[in-house]
Amino acid sequence: MKMTWLVLVSLSSICISGCTGQNLTKDTPNQSAGTANAVALERDFQEVIHYGCGGGVVSDGIETVKSPTQWVTIAPNDPTNLVDSTFTDTQTNSAAVLTTGFTTFQVDYSYGALNMHVISGINVIDYAFSQCTQWVTNLDGSQSCPTVNQITSEQGTVTINVSYTEKTLPGQTVINDCSSPSPTPSPTPSPTP
């Protein structure tokens, strides 16, 4: 139940905030080292009290209530006919698995399965965008772009300077781990003769 709740909250935050992110400036040849994009990541802790279905306290302790992640956007020079993009941090060899609009993804100080893992300080992100040169109309009327019609239209690097901080928030958060009714147990099968 707790895992399902976390997945739903994560997907909701993707839908709500995944369409925009901090716009990152691309690297230019011969740029100075001080022109990296500043990205601030903060992990917030707080006392969290979990109550079970019986009304009693199941756990009471300090937990992470805000993960150190940030949505970022690398925009292509020509956004028409985009069909793919890749973003890889050269310091951690971590790729952004989940992207929205082929341009926006999350950088993460932790090790998220779908996010790009970053470290404190300078991180260089290799990026590439692919465009479709000719769309194909399928039998059902939808359009697709076969691999042979995809070209790398732009590639380059973006440098970010990550600052990581931790903060403990005052007060406490109360969570009812029994927010939905308990499932009805399945009947015990009767022995076969």
C-alpha positions as CSV (number, residue, x, y, z in Angstrom):
1,M,0.0,0.0,0.0
2,K,2.8,2.4,0.9
3,M,4.6,1.7,-2.3
4,T,1.5,2.2,-4.4
5,W,0.9,5.6,-2.7
6,L,4.5,6.6,-3.4
7,V,4.2,5.7,-7.1
8,L,0.9,7.6,-7.4
9,V,2.4,10.7,-5.8
10,S,5.5,10.5,-8.0
11,L,3.4,10.2,-11.2
12,S,1.2,13.0,-10.0
13,S,4.2,15.3,-9.5
14,I,5.4,14.3,-13.0
15,C,2.1,15.4,-14.5
16,I,2.0,18.6,-12.5
17,S,5.5,19.8,-12.7
18,G,7.1,17.7,-15.5
19,C,6.1,20.1,-18.3
20,T,8.5,22.8,-17.2
21,G,11.9,22.9,-15.6
22,Q,14.8,25.2,-15.0
23,N,16.1,26.3,-18.4
24,L,19.7,25.4,-18.9
25,T,22.1,27.4,-21.1
26,K,24.1,25.3,-23.5
27,D,27.9,25.4,-23.6
28,T,29.6,27.4,-26.3
29,P,33.1,26.9,-27.6
30,N,35.9,28.6,-25.6
31,Q,33.5,29.5,-22.7
32,S,35.0,30.4,-19.4
33,A,34.7,27.9,-16.5
34,G,32.5,30.2,-14.5
35,T,29.5,30.0,-16.8
36,A,28.0,26.8,-15.5
37,N,24.3,26.7,-14.8
38,A,23.7,26.8,-11.0
39,V,21.4,24.0,-9.9
40,A,20.4,23.9,-6.2
41,L,19.3,20.6,-4.7
42,E,17.9,20.3,-1.2
43,R,16.9,17.3,0.9
44,D,14.4,18.1,3.6
45,F,14.0,15.9,6.7
46,Q,11.1,16.0,9.2
47,E,9.6,13.9,12.0
48,V,7.0,11.7,10.4
49,I,4.5,9.8,12.5
50,H,2.7,6.8,10.8
51,Y,-0.6,5.5,12.2
52,G,-1.9,2.0,11.4
53,C,-5.4,0.8,10.8
54,G,-6.0,0.2,14.5
55,G,-5.2,3.9,15.2
56,G,-1.9,3.2,16.9
57,V,1.5,4.6,16.0
58,V,3.3,2.3,13.7
59,S,6.5,4.3,13.4
60,D,7.8,7.7,14.5
61,G,11.1,9.0,13.2
62,I,13.0,11.4,11.0
63,E,12.3,10.8,7.3
64,T,13.1,12.5,4.0
65,V,10.0,14.6,3.1
66,K,11.5,16.3,0.0
67,S,14.0,14.6,-2.3
68,P,17.0,16.5,-3.7
69,T,15.7,16.6,-7.3
70,Q,15.1,19.4,-9.8
71,W,13.4,19.5,-13.2
72,V,15.6,21.0,-15.9
73,T,15.1,21.7,-19.5
74,I,17.6,21.7,-22.4
75,A,15.8,23.1,-25.5
76,P,16.8,22.3,-29.0
77,N,17.6,25.0,-31.5
78,D,14.9,23.6,-33.8
79,P,12.1,21.9,-31.9
80,T,10.1,20.7,-35.0
81,N,9.7,17.0,-35.7
82,L,11.5,15.8,-32.6
83,V,11.3,12.1,-32.1
84,D,14.1,11.4,-29.5
85,S,16.6,12.8,-27.2
86,T,19.4,11.6,-24.9
87,F,20.9,13.3,-21.8
88,T,23.9,11.7,-20.0
89,D,26.0,13.0,-17.1
90,T,29.6,12.4,-18.0
91,Q,30.7,12.5,-14.3
92,T,28.3,9.8,-13.1
93,N,27.5,8.1,-16.5
94,S,23.8,8.4,-15.5
95,A,21.2,9.0,-18.2
96,A,17.8,10.7,-17.9
97,V,15.4,7.8,-18.5
98,L,12.1,9.7,-18.1
99,T,11.8,12.9,-20.2
100,T,8.8,15.1,-21.1
101,G,8.6,16.7,-24.5
102,F,12.1,15.3,-25.3
103,T,13.5,18.3,-23.4
104,T,12.7,18.2,-19.7
105,F,14.0,15.7,-17.1
106,Q,15.0,15.5,-13.4
107,V,18.5,15.7,-12.0
108,D,18.8,13.9,-8.7
109,Y,21.4,13.9,-6.0
110,S,20.2,10.4,-5.0
111,Y,20.1,7.3,-7.2
112,G,16.6,7.5,-8.8
113,A,15.7,4.8,-11.4
114,L,14.3,7.4,-13.9
115,N,16.3,10.5,-13.0
116,M,19.8,11.6,-13.9
117,H,22.2,11.1,-10.9
118,V,24.4,14.1,-10.3
119,I,27.2,15.0,-7.8
120,S,28.1,18.2,-6.0
121,G,30.1,20.6,-8.1
122,I,30.6,20.5,-11.9
123,N,28.6,18.0,-14.0
124,V,28.8,18.0,-17.8
125,I,25.7,16.7,-19.6
126,D,26.1,15.3,-23.1
127,Y,22.9,15.8,-25.0
128,A,21.5,14.9,-28.5
129,F,18.2,15.6,-30.3
130,S,16.8,13.5,-33.2
131,Q,14.3,14.7,-35.7
132,C,12.1,12.9,-38.2
133,T,12.8,13.6,-41.9
134,Q,9.7,11.8,-43.1
135,W,6.7,10.6,-41.2
136,V,4.8,7.4,-42.2
137,T,1.1,7.0,-42.0
138,N,0.1,3.7,-40.5
139,L,-2.9,1.6,-41.4
140,D,-4.9,2.9,-38.4
141,G,-4.2,6.5,-39.5
142,S,-1.6,7.2,-36.8
143,Q,1.8,8.5,-37.8
144,S,5.2,7.1,-36.9
145,C,8.8,7.7,-37.8
146,P,10.9,4.6,-38.8
147,T,14.5,4.6,-37.5
148,V,15.8,5.1,-41.1
149,N,14.0,8.5,-41.2
150,Q,15.5,9.7,-37.9
151,I,18.6,12.0,-37.9
152,T,20.7,13.5,-35.1
153,S,19.8,17.2,-35.6
154,E,21.8,18.6,-32.7
155,Q,24.3,17.5,-30.0
156,G,26.4,19.3,-27.5
157,T,27.1,19.8,-23.8
158,V,25.6,21.7,-20.9
159,T,27.6,22.3,-17.8
160,I,25.8,22.6,-14.4
161,N,27.3,23.4,-11.0
162,V,25.3,21.5,-8.4
163,S,25.0,22.7,-4.8
164,Y,23.5,20.2,-2.3
165,T,22.1,21.1,1.1
166,E,20.1,19.3,3.8
167,K,17.6,20.9,6.1
168,T,15.5,19.5,9.0
169,L,12.0,21.1,9.0
170,P,10.3,22.0,12.3
171,G,7.1,20.2,13.4
172,Q,5.9,16.9,12.3
173,T,3.9,15.2,9.5
174,V,1.2,12.7,10.3
175,I,0.4,9.9,7.8
176,N,-2.5,7.5,8.1
177,D,-1.2,4.3,6.5
178,C,-4.7,2.9,6.6
179,S,-6.4,5.5,4.3
180,S,-8.2,2.8,2.3
181,P,-10.3,0.0,3.6
182,S,-8.7,-3.3,4.3
183,P,-9.1,-5.8,1.5
184,T,-11.5,-8.6,2.2
185,P,-9.5,-11.8,2.8
186,S,-10.1,-14.5,0.2
187,P,-12.0,-17.6,1.3
188,T,-10.1,-20.6,2.5
189,P,-10.4,-23.3,-0.1
190,S,-12.2,-26.4,1.0
191,P,-10.2,-29.6,0.9
192,T,-11.0,-31.8,-2.1
193,P,-12.2,-35.3,-1.4
